[in-house]
Amino acid sequence: MRKLIGMAAVALLVSMSVPTVSMARATAKKGQKIFKKKFRKKCGFSGVRFARTHTSAEWEDIYDSGKFQAEAKKICPRLNVKKIKKSWWPYVYEFSHKYASDGIVPKC
């Protein structure tokens, strides 16, 4: 009986972690689309250049300290951060974190 409960617990844990990984990819992809539509014209450069300004650890520190919007404005001075919906910022962060200078190269 204990083995059965243990196996069920492990199966539950594994099944819960799989959607989380795929959701992280989905949020980075959505962030990439947001960057293409809302940031690219104002910035005058691609998402590659934006994301590669920092490492993933640096992006994480910036986001956790609440300075992500200010950093985006610093990198892209013509960007009007007030026109970017608050709900979009986590997606742009995921995009920046995934494709940071120590990450993979995005296709945008």
Phi, psi and omega per residue, in radians:
M1 nan -0.728 3.136
R2 -1.122 -0.678 3.127
K3 -1.113 -0.696 3.137
L4 -1.113 -0.770 3.108
I5 -1.145 -0.713 3.114
G6 -1.100 -0.757 3.125
M7 -1.156 -0.672 3.112
A8 -1.138 -0.681 3.119
A9 -1.137 -0.743 3.121
V10 -1.133 -0.757 3.122
A11 -1.072 -0.712 3.113
L12 -1.121 -0.751 3.130
L13 -1.091 -0.781 3.137
V14 -1.134 -0.767 -3.115
S15 -1.158 -0.482 3.109
M16 -1.338 -0.516 -3.091
S17 -1.436 -0.460 -3.115
V18 -1.115 -0.846 3.110
P19 -1.096 -0.536 3.140
T20 -1.091 -0.741 3.135
V21 -1.138 -0.787 -3.133
S22 -1.214 -0.544 3.095
M23 -1.177 -0.631 3.117
A24 -1.105 -0.697 3.085
R25 -1.132 -0.698 -3.130
A26 -1.141 -0.697 -3.128
T27 -1.212 -0.629 3.091
A28 -1.164 -0.669 3.123
K29 -1.161 -0.704 3.096
K30 -1.150 -0.679 3.076
G31 -1.082 -0.646 3.097
Q32 -1.129 -0.725 3.116
K33 -1.141 -0.721 3.109
I34 -1.084 -0.754 3.124
F35 -1.061 -0.787 -3.134
K36 -1.041 -0.752 -3.059
K37 -1.406 -0.674 -2.957
K38 -1.904 -0.456 -3.037
F39 -1.782 -0.694 -2.923
R40 -0.956 -0.842 -3.114
K41 -1.107 -0.766 -3.127
K42 -1.209 -0.653 -3.113
C43 -1.333 -0.647 -3.114
G44 1.435 0.223 3.074
F45 -2.608 2.954 -3.043
S46 -1.410 2.996 3.088
G47 -1.130 -0.465 3.112
V48 -1.038 -0.870 -3.118
R49 -1.127 -0.703 3.128
F50 -1.099 -0.930 -3.068
A51 -1.158 -0.564 -3.061
R52 -1.448 0.112 3.081
T53 -1.292 -0.315 3.126
H54 -2.443 2.836 3.004
T55 -1.412 2.937 -3.136
S56 -1.110 -0.620 3.107
A57 -1.164 -0.684 3.105
E58 -1.151 -0.745 3.087
W59 -1.044 -0.731 -3.138
E60 -1.082 -0.784 3.111
D61 -1.086 -0.745 3.141
I62 -1.104 -0.784 -3.122
Y63 -1.174 -0.769 -3.122
D64 -1.134 -0.534 3.135
S65 -1.456 -0.056 3.103
G66 1.413 0.327 -3.091
K67 -1.898 0.311 -3.067
F68 -1.147 -0.781 3.134
Q69 -1.102 -0.724 3.118
A70 -1.120 -0.664 3.119
E71 -1.193 -0.675 3.084
A72 -1.085 -0.722 3.110
K73 -1.152 -0.624 3.123
K74 -1.175 -0.726 3.137
I75 -1.250 -0.651 -3.068
C76 -2.216 1.458 -3.010
P77 -1.051 -0.514 -3.120
R78 -1.402 -0.104 -3.121
L79 -1.252 2.260 3.069
N80 -1.636 1.727 -3.052
V81 -1.164 -0.360 3.120
K82 -1.251 -0.390 3.127
K83 -1.499 -0.126 3.102
I84 -1.594 2.170 -3.115
K85 -1.088 2.500 3.128
K86 -1.037 -0.572 -3.120
S87 -1.232 -0.281 -3.130
W88 -1.477 -0.431 -3.048
W89 -1.030 -0.722 3.099
P90 -1.061 -0.591 3.117
Y91 -1.210 -0.733 3.112
V92 -1.139 -0.648 3.067
Y93 -1.086 -0.817 3.138
E94 -1.038 -0.706 3.087
F95 -1.076 -0.844 -3.122
S96 -1.120 -0.710 -3.131
H97 -1.153 -0.770 -3.102
K98 -1.188 -0.702 -3.064
Y99 -1.809 0.489 3.124
A100 -1.100 3.068 -3.086
S101 -1.064 -0.397 3.076
D102 -1.806 0.230 -3.140
G103 -1.858 -2.705 -3.135
I104 -1.653 2.866 -3.093
V105 -1.537 2.165 3.115
P106 -1.330 2.884 3.127
K107 -1.879 1.087 3.104
C108 -2.429 nan nan
